[in-house]
C-alpha cells in the first residue's frame, strides 16, 4: 500500500494543505485565502475562528483533489502542521476565543518593550530564550492585551485563560479541547520559554505576572499529538481518523524540508524580506553578532538549535523600484537589465526602507542610493538593488560563522526571488559554495510532512530523508572565476560602515 501524509501549512495570508507521498512528491493540494486586519496604528489581527475554519476549508479542498484523482483517503497515515510563528490566541476551556489573534507583524507592544529594556530585562530574556525584547515576539503583545483589558487580566489571574500559538489553537479545536500541546519551535518564539531546559520559564512568568496563565505542554516537533477525526470534523461520508504527528513553526519547517539536518547547514528564504536559519547542532550558542538563537527542529531523541538572522528588505526593494520609480513593469525583467551592463559601476543601493536588520540592527537608518554619476543608468540602479540581496545574506552568514567559529557547509534557497537567475548566481559566486534548490516549492509543508512521517513510520530515519531530498534538489554552482561579487562586497561593506 502506498502511504501518504497530509500537511497543513497555516500562513498569514492563506492556508495550504498538501498531501505528500512517500517520496515527498505532492499528490494533492488545496489553498484558501485568509483575511488579515491591518489597522492604521500598526495593529495586525486575525479572527481565531476564521483561522480554524480556513484550515478546515483548505483540508476539504485538498481531500477533494485527492479523492478526485481516484486515490483512497485510508492510505493517508498521519498529518502535520506548519504555522505562522509568533501569532497567538487566547481562549477559555471550552475553546472560545477571548481576544483577536494578535499577528506576528503587529507593533502594539513597542512601548512595553522599551519599558522592559529600561528595566534591564533584555539580558535575562536573551540568556533564557535566545531572543531579544521586540514586538515581533508574542510575550510583550500578550502583556499589552492584559494592560488594556482588565476583565481579561482578571481571567488570567483566576487561571481561566489558555494561551497558544496557532498550531496549539488548531490542535485544541481539532481534538475538541482534549489536547493542549505545542512544539518547542513555536514555544521558543513567545519570550516565555527556556531554550536550555525546554520548559516554560517560571522566573519570566513570575516577573510578568503570568504564573496563572494556562500554557500548553511543550513537545518535540515530531511527536504523537493525538488522533484527528477528520471524517467527523468535516462531515464526510467516509469516517476516517489519523494521528497528528508533527507541529512546527513555518520557518523551522522550511529548514527541515530543505534538508538542514547537520550542524553548519542553512537555508535562506528569499521573499518580501529574508529569513536565514543555520543549524548549529545540539548546543544553544548565544550570538554576539546580532543573531537570534532558536530551536531549529526536534524529534523525540534529538533537539537541534539554530542561529537566525532576518533581513528586512529583499523582494520589497524590487517592488519599490517597480511601483515608485517605475524602472520596469515586471520584476521578471530585472535579471536581463542587470546583465546588460558589465558591473555596478560603483552604484550601491542600501535598502534600509525600514532600517537595516541583522547583523547591523540600524533600525533608524534610511534607504539610500550611493555612488551615482551622470553615467548612471536605470540598469545600474536595478543591478545595485539586486546585488543588495546577496550582500545582506553574506553579512548574516559571516556573523553566524563568527558566532559558530566554523564555516558554512551548505545553504539551501527558497522563495519567490529564487526565480531571479542574476540574484541566485551572484549569491553562489559571492558565498563560494553551491546553492541547493528544492524542486518542490512548498518546503514548509514538506518539512511538516517529513517530521510527521518520521513519527508515523513512513520514514525510518533522517538519513533516509536526506537521500529523498538529494534526489529532489538541484544545485546552482559557484563560478570561481567570477571575482565581481567579492569586489562589489568590499564596496558594500564600506558603504554600510558609514552611518
C-alpha positions as CSV (number, residue, x, y, z in Angstrom):
1,X,0.0,0.0,0.0
2,X,1.3,3.4,-0.9
3,X,1.4,5.7,2.1
4,X,0.6,9.4,2.2
5,X,1.0,12.3,4.7
6,X,-1.4,15.3,5.0
7,X,0.5,18.5,5.7
8,X,-1.3,21.8,6.7
9,X,0.8,25.0,6.1
10,X,-1.2,27.7,8.0
11,X,0.3,31.0,6.9
12,X,-0.6,34.7,7.5
13,X,-2.4,35.2,4.2
14,X,-3.6,31.7,3.4
15,X,-3.7,28.0,4.5
16,X,-2.2,25.5,2.1
17,X,-2.9,21.8,2.5
18,X,-0.7,19.3,0.6
19,X,-0.8,15.5,0.6
20,X,2.6,14.1,0.0
21,X,3.6,10.6,-1.0
22,X,6.5,8.6,0.5
23,X,9.0,10.3,-1.9
24,X,8.0,13.8,-0.8
25,X,6.0,14.4,-4.0
26,X,2.7,16.4,-3.8
27,X,-0.2,14.2,-4.7
28,X,-3.0,16.7,-4.0
29,X,-3.3,20.4,-2.9
30,X,-5.7,22.8,-1.5
31,X,-5.3,26.5,-0.8
32,X,-7.7,29.0,0.8
33,X,-7.0,32.7,1.4
34,X,-7.2,34.1,5.0
35,X,-8.2,37.6,5.9
36,X,-5.8,39.7,8.0
37,X,-6.9,43.0,9.5
38,X,-4.3,45.8,9.3
39,X,-5.0,49.0,11.3
40,X,-3.6,52.5,10.9
41,X,-1.9,52.3,14.4
42,X,0.2,49.3,13.4
43,X,-2.0,46.7,14.9
44,X,-2.4,43.5,13.0
45,X,-5.1,40.9,13.9
46,X,-7.0,37.9,12.7
47,X,-10.2,36.2,13.8
48,X,-9.2,33.0,15.6
49,X,-12.4,31.2,14.4
50,X,-11.6,32.3,10.8
51,X,-8.1,30.7,11.2
52,X,-9.7,27.4,12.3
53,X,-12.3,27.5,9.5
54,X,-9.7,28.4,7.0
55,X,-7.8,25.2,7.9
56,X,-10.9,23.1,7.6
57,X,-11.7,24.6,4.2
58,X,-8.2,24.1,2.9
59,X,-8.1,20.4,4.1
60,X,-11.5,19.8,2.5
61,X,-10.3,21.3,-0.8
62,X,-7.2,19.1,-0.7
63,X,-9.0,15.9,0.2
64,X,-11.5,16.6,-2.7
65,X,-8.5,16.9,-5.0
66,X,-7.0,13.7,-3.6
67,X,-10.2,11.6,-4.0
68,X,-11.0,13.2,-7.3
69,X,-7.8,11.5,-8.6
70,X,-9.1,8.2,-7.6
71,X,-6.9,7.9,-4.5
72,X,-8.0,6.4,-1.2
73,X,-8.0,8.6,1.9
74,X,-7.4,5.5,4.0
75,X,-3.9,5.5,2.6
76,X,-3.2,8.8,4.5
77,X,-1.4,7.6,7.6
78,X,-0.7,10.8,9.5
79,X,-0.8,14.6,9.4
80,X,1.3,17.5,10.5
81,X,1.0,21.3,10.8
82,X,3.5,24.1,10.0
83,X,2.2,27.5,11.0
84,X,2.8,31.2,11.0
85,X,5.1,31.9,14.0
86,X,4.6,34.3,16.9
87,X,0.9,34.8,16.2
88,X,-1.1,33.8,19.3
89,X,-4.6,33.2,20.5
90,X,-6.2,33.3,24.0
91,X,-9.2,31.1,24.7
92,X,-11.2,29.6,27.6
93,X,-11.5,25.9,28.5
94,X,-14.4,25.4,26.1
95,X,-12.3,26.6,23.2
96,X,-14.0,30.0,22.8
97,X,-11.5,32.8,21.8
98,X,-11.3,35.6,24.3
99,X,-9.5,38.1,22.1
100,X,-8.5,38.6,18.4
101,X,-5.4,36.6,17.3
102,X,-2.5,39.0,17.5
103,X,-0.4,38.5,14.4
104,X,3.4,38.4,14.4
105,X,3.7,41.6,12.4
106,X,1.7,43.7,15.0
107,X,3.7,46.5,16.5
108,X,1.4,47.3,19.5
109,X,4.0,46.5,22.2
110,X,6.8,48.9,21.2
111,X,6.3,50.9,24.4
112,X,6.2,47.7,26.6
113,X,9.5,46.5,25.0
114,X,11.1,49.9,25.7
115,X,10.0,49.8,29.3
116,X,11.3,46.3,29.9
117,X,14.6,47.1,28.3
118,X,14.9,50.2,30.5
119,X,14.2,47.9,33.5
120,X,17.3,45.9,32.4
121,X,15.4,42.7,31.3
122,X,16.9,42.3,27.9
123,X,20.0,40.3,29.0
124,X,17.8,37.9,31.1
125,X,15.5,37.3,28.1
126,X,18.4,36.7,25.8
127,X,20.1,34.3,28.2
128,X,17.0,32.2,28.7
129,X,15.1,32.5,25.4
130,X,17.8,33.3,22.9
131,X,15.6,36.2,21.7
132,X,15.5,40.0,22.1
133,X,12.8,42.1,23.6
134,X,11.0,43.1,20.4
135,X,7.3,43.4,19.4
136,X,7.9,40.7,16.9
137,X,7.6,38.0,19.6
138,X,4.4,37.0,21.4
139,X,5.0,37.7,25.0
140,X,5.1,41.5,25.0
141,X,1.9,41.7,22.9
142,X,0.3,39.5,25.5
143,X,1.3,41.9,28.2
144,X,-0.2,44.8,26.1
145,X,-3.6,42.9,25.9
146,X,-3.6,42.4,29.7
147,X,-2.7,46.0,30.3
148,X,-5.6,47.2,28.1
149,X,-8.3,44.7,29.1
150,X,-9.0,44.5,32.9
151,X,-11.5,41.7,32.5
152,X,-9.0,39.5,30.5
153,X,-6.3,40.3,33.1
154,X,-8.6,39.0,35.9
155,X,-9.3,35.9,34.0
156,X,-5.6,35.2,33.7
157,X,-5.1,35.8,37.5
158,X,-8.0,33.3,38.1
159,X,-6.4,30.7,35.8
160,X,-9.2,30.8,33.2
161,X,-7.1,31.7,30.1
162,X,-5.4,29.3,27.7
163,X,-2.5,30.7,25.7
164,X,-1.2,29.1,22.5
165,X,0.4,29.8,19.1
166,X,-1.6,29.0,16.0
167,X,-0.5,25.3,15.9
168,X,-1.8,24.9,19.5
169,X,-5.1,26.6,18.8
170,X,-5.8,24.5,15.8
171,X,-4.9,21.3,17.6
172,X,-7.1,22.2,20.6
173,X,-10.0,22.8,18.3
174,X,-9.4,19.6,16.2
175,X,-9.3,17.5,19.3
176,X,-12.4,19.0,20.9
177,X,-10.3,20.5,23.7
178,X,-8.7,17.3,24.8
179,X,-5.1,18.0,23.6
180,X,-3.3,21.2,24.8
181,X,0.2,20.9,23.4
182,X,2.7,22.8,21.3
183,X,6.1,22.1,19.9
184,X,9.5,23.5,21.0
185,X,9.9,25.7,17.9
186,X,6.6,27.5,18.5
187,X,7.1,27.8,22.2
188,X,10.5,29.3,21.8
189,X,9.2,32.3,19.9
190,X,7.0,33.6,22.8
191,X,9.7,35.1,25.1
192,X,8.3,32.8,27.8
193,X,10.2,29.6,27.0
194,X,13.6,28.5,28.3
195,X,15.5,27.0,25.3
196,X,18.0,25.3,27.6
197,X,15.7,23.2,29.8
198,X,12.9,23.1,27.2
199,X,10.3,24.3,29.7
200,X,8.2,27.4,30.3
201,X,10.4,29.7,32.3
202,X,9.0,30.2,35.8
203,X,11.1,33.3,36.5
204,X,9.9,35.2,33.4
205,X,6.3,34.2,34.1
206,X,6.5,35.4,37.6
207,X,8.2,38.7,36.6
208,X,5.4,39.4,34.1
209,X,2.6,38.2,36.4
210,X,1.7,35.3,34.1
211,X,2.2,32.4,36.5
212,X,-1.5,31.5,36.4
213,X,-1.7,31.5,32.6
214,X,-2.6,28.1,31.2
215,X,0.3,27.1,28.9
216,X,0.4,24.1,26.6
217,X,2.7,21.1,27.2
218,X,5.9,21.7,25.1
219,X,6.8,18.7,23.0
220,X,9.3,17.7,20.2
221,X,8.2,18.7,16.7
222,X,7.8,15.0,15.7
223,X,5.5,13.6,18.4
224,X,2.2,12.0,19.0
225,X,-0.3,14.9,19.3
226,X,-3.5,12.9,19.3
227,X,-6.0,11.4,16.8
228,X,-7.8,13.7,14.5
229,X,-11.3,12.5,13.5
230,X,-11.2,14.2,10.1
231,X,-14.3,12.4,8.8
232,X,-16.4,13.6,11.7
233,X,-15.0,17.1,11.8
234,X,-15.5,17.7,8.1
235,X,-18.9,15.8,8.0
236,X,-17.6,13.3,5.4
237,X,-19.4,10.2,4.4
238,X,-16.2,8.4,4.8
239,X,-15.3,8.4,8.5
240,X,-11.6,8.3,8.8
241,X,-9.2,9.3,11.6
242,X,-5.4,9.7,11.5
243,X,-2.8,10.8,14.1
244,X,-1.4,14.3,14.2
245,X,2.4,13.6,14.5
246,X,4.1,16.9,13.9
247,X,3.7,20.6,14.8
248,X,6.4,23.1,13.8
249,X,6.8,26.8,13.1
250,X,6.9,27.6,9.3
251,X,10.5,28.9,9.0
252,X,11.7,25.9,11.1
253,X,9.6,23.6,8.9
254,X,11.2,25.0,5.8
255,X,14.7,24.5,7.3
256,X,13.8,20.8,7.9
257,X,12.2,20.5,4.5
258,X,15.3,21.9,2.9
259,X,17.4,19.1,4.5
260,X,19.3,21.1,7.1
261,X,19.9,18.1,9.2
262,X,23.5,18.7,10.1
263,X,25.4,21.4,12.0
264,X,26.6,24.1,9.6
265,X,23.8,23.6,7.0
266,X,21.5,26.6,6.4
267,X,18.5,27.8,4.5
268,X,17.6,31.2,3.2
269,X,14.0,32.2,2.3
270,X,14.0,35.0,-0.3
271,X,10.6,36.7,-0.1
272,X,9.5,40.2,0.8
273,X,12.2,40.1,3.4
274,X,14.6,37.3,4.0
275,X,15.0,34.7,6.8
276,X,18.3,32.9,7.2
277,X,18.4,29.9,9.6
278,X,21.6,27.9,10.3
279,X,21.6,24.6,12.1
280,X,24.2,24.9,14.9
281,X,23.8,21.4,16.4
282,X,22.8,20.2,19.8
283,X,24.0,23.2,21.8
284,X,22.4,26.6,22.1
285,X,25.0,29.2,21.1
286,X,24.1,32.7,22.1
287,X,25.1,35.2,19.4
288,X,27.5,38.1,19.9
289,X,26.7,39.3,16.3
290,X,23.0,40.3,16.4
291,X,21.6,36.8,15.6
292,X,18.7,35.1,17.4
293,X,19.2,31.7,18.9
294,X,16.3,29.4,18.4
295,X,15.3,25.7,18.4
296,X,15.7,24.6,14.8
297,X,13.7,21.4,14.9
298,X,13.3,18.3,17.1
299,X,12.4,14.7,17.3
300,X,11.8,12.6,20.4
301,X,15.5,11.7,20.7
302,X,17.1,14.8,19.2
303,X,17.0,18.6,19.5
304,X,18.9,20.8,17.0
305,X,19.4,24.5,17.6
306,X,19.8,27.3,15.1
307,X,21.0,30.8,14.6
308,X,18.5,33.0,12.8
309,X,19.0,36.3,11.1
310,X,16.3,38.5,9.5
311,X,16.8,40.8,6.5
312,X,14.1,43.5,6.4
313,X,14.1,44.3,2.6
314,X,14.6,41.7,-0.1
315,X,11.8,41.4,-2.7
316,X,10.2,44.5,-1.3
317,X,13.2,46.6,-2.6
318,X,12.4,45.4,-6.1
319,X,8.7,46.1,-5.7
320,X,9.6,49.7,-4.7
321,X,11.7,50.2,-7.8
322,X,8.8,49.0,-9.9
323,X,5.9,50.8,-8.2
324,X,7.6,54.1,-7.2
325,X,10.5,54.6,-9.6
326,X,8.7,52.7,-12.4
327,X,12.1,51.4,-13.8
328,X,10.4,48.3,-15.2
329,X,6.9,46.8,-15.5
330,X,7.7,43.4,-14.1
331,X,10.3,42.0,-11.7
332,X,11.0,39.3,-14.3
333,X,12.8,42.0,-16.4
334,X,15.4,42.8,-13.8
335,X,17.8,39.9,-14.4
336,X,18.3,41.0,-18.0
337,X,18.7,44.6,-17.0
338,X,21.4,43.7,-14.5
339,X,23.4,41.6,-17.0
340,X,23.1,44.3,-19.7
341,X,25.9,46.1,-18.0
342,X,29.4,44.9,-17.1
343,X,29.2,45.7,-13.3
344,X,27.5,48.1,-10.9
345,X,29.9,51.0,-11.8
346,X,30.2,51.8,-8.1
347,X,26.5,52.2,-7.5
348,X,25.1,50.8,-4.3
349,X,21.5,50.7,-3.1
350,X,21.3,50.5,0.8
351,X,17.7,49.1,1.2
352,X,17.1,50.5,4.7
353,X,13.5,51.4,3.9
354,X,12.5,50.1,7.4
355,X,16.0,50.2,8.8
356,X,18.7,47.5,8.5
357,X,18.1,44.2,10.2
358,X,20.7,41.5,11.2
359,X,23.5,41.8,11.9
360,X,23.6,45.6,11.8
361,X,20.3,46.4,13.6
362,X,20.4,50.0,12.4
363,X,16.7,50.4,12.7
364,X,16.7,54.2,12.3
365,X,18.8,54.2,9.2
366,X,17.2,55.3,5.9
367,X,17.5,53.9,2.5
368,X,19.9,55.4,0.0
369,X,21.4,55.1,-3.5
370,X,25.1,55.9,-3.4
371,X,27.8,56.3,-6.0
372,X,25.7,57.7,-8.8
373,X,27.1,59.9,-11.6
374,X,25.7,61.3,-14.9
375,X,26.7,58.0,-16.4
376,X,24.4,56.0,-14.1
377,X,21.5,54.4,-15.9
378,X,18.4,52.7,-14.6
379,X,20.2,49.4,-15.2
380,X,22.8,50.3,-12.7
381,X,20.2,51.1,-10.1
382,X,18.4,47.8,-10.7
383,X,21.6,45.9,-10.6
384,X,22.5,47.7,-7.3
385,X,19.1,46.7,-5.9
386,X,19.5,43.0,-6.9
387,X,23.1,42.9,-5.6
388,X,22.0,44.3,-2.2
389,X,20.2,41.0,-1.5
390,X,23.3,38.7,-1.8
391,X,25.3,41.3,0.1
392,X,22.9,41.3,3.0
393,X,22.9,37.5,3.1
394,X,26.7,37.4,3.1
395,X,26.6,39.8,6.1
396,X,24.4,37.4,8.1
397,X,26.3,34.3,7.1
398,X,29.6,35.9,8.1
399,X,28.1,36.8,11.5
400,X,26.8,33.3,12.0
401,X,30.2,31.8,11.1
402,X,31.8,34.2,13.6
403,X,29.4,33.0,16.4
404,X,29.9,29.4,15.4
405,X,33.7,29.6,14.9
406,X,33.0,27.4,11.9
407,X,32.4,27.7,8.2
408,X,29.0,27.3,6.5
409,X,28.8,23.8,5.0
410,X,25.8,24.3,2.6
411,X,23.0,26.6,2.0
412,X,19.5,26.0,0.5
413,X,17.4,28.7,-1.1
414,X,13.7,29.0,-1.5
415,X,11.1,31.8,-2.0
416,X,10.0,34.0,-4.9
417,X,13.3,35.7,-5.6
418,X,15.0,32.4,-6.4
419,X,13.4,32.8,-9.8
420,X,15.8,35.6,-10.5
421,X,18.8,34.0,-12.1
422,X,21.1,37.0,-11.6
423,X,20.5,37.0,-7.8
424,X,21.0,33.3,-7.5
425,X,24.2,33.1,-9.5
426,X,25.6,36.3,-7.8
427,X,24.8,34.8,-4.4
428,X,26.5,31.4,-5.2
429,X,29.6,33.2,-6.5
430,X,29.7,35.6,-3.5
431,X,29.4,32.8,-1.0
432,X,31.7,30.5,-3.0
433,X,29.6,27.4,-2.4
434,X,26.8,25.7,-4.3
435,X,23.2,26.7,-3.6
436,X,20.7,23.8,-3.1
437,X,17.3,24.5,-4.6
438,X,14.4,22.1,-4.0
439,X,12.2,21.3,-7.0
440,X,9.3,21.3,-4.5
441,X,8.4,25.0,-3.7
442,X,6.3,24.1,-0.7
443,X,9.1,23.4,1.7
444,X,7.3,24.4,4.9
445,X,4.6,21.9,4.3
446,X,7.2,19.3,3.2
447,X,9.1,19.8,6.5
448,X,5.9,19.2,8.5
449,X,5.2,16.1,6.4
450,X,8.8,14.7,6.9
451,X,8.5,15.1,10.7
452,X,5.1,13.6,10.7
453,X,6.3,10.7,8.6
454,X,9.2,10.1,11.0
455,X,6.8,9.6,13.9
456,X,4.2,7.6,12.0
457,X,6.7,5.2,10.4
458,X,6.6,6.3,6.8
459,X,10.3,7.2,7.2
460,X,12.8,5.2,9.1
461,X,15.4,7.9,9.7
462,X,16.8,11.3,8.9
463,X,19.4,9.5,6.8
464,X,16.5,8.3,4.6
465,X,15.1,11.8,4.3
466,X,18.5,13.1,3.3
467,X,18.5,10.7,0.4
468,X,15.0,11.6,-0.7
469,X,15.8,15.3,-0.5
470,X,19.0,14.9,-2.5
471,X,17.0,13.3,-5.4
472,X,14.7,16.3,-5.5
473,X,17.4,19.0,-5.2
474,X,19.2,20.8,-8.0
475,X,22.4,22.8,-7.4
476,X,23.5,26.2,-8.6
477,X,27.3,26.0,-8.7
478,X,29.6,28.8,-7.8
479,X,31.9,30.3,-10.6
480,X,35.3,30.5,-9.0
481,X,36.5,32.8,-11.9
482,X,33.9,35.5,-11.2
483,X,35.5,37.9,-8.7
484,X,33.0,40.8,-9.3
485,X,30.8,39.8,-6.4
486,X,33.6,39.7,-3.8
487,X,35.0,43.1,-5.2
488,X,31.5,44.5,-5.0
489,X,31.1,43.2,-1.5
490,X,34.1,45.2,-0.3
491,X,32.4,48.4,-1.6
492,X,29.2,47.4,0.1
493,X,30.9,47.0,3.5
494,X,32.5,50.4,3.1
495,X,29.1,52.0,2.4
496,X,27.4,50.1,5.3
497,X,30.1,51.3,7.7
498,X,29.2,54.9,7.0
499,X,26.3,55.8,9.3
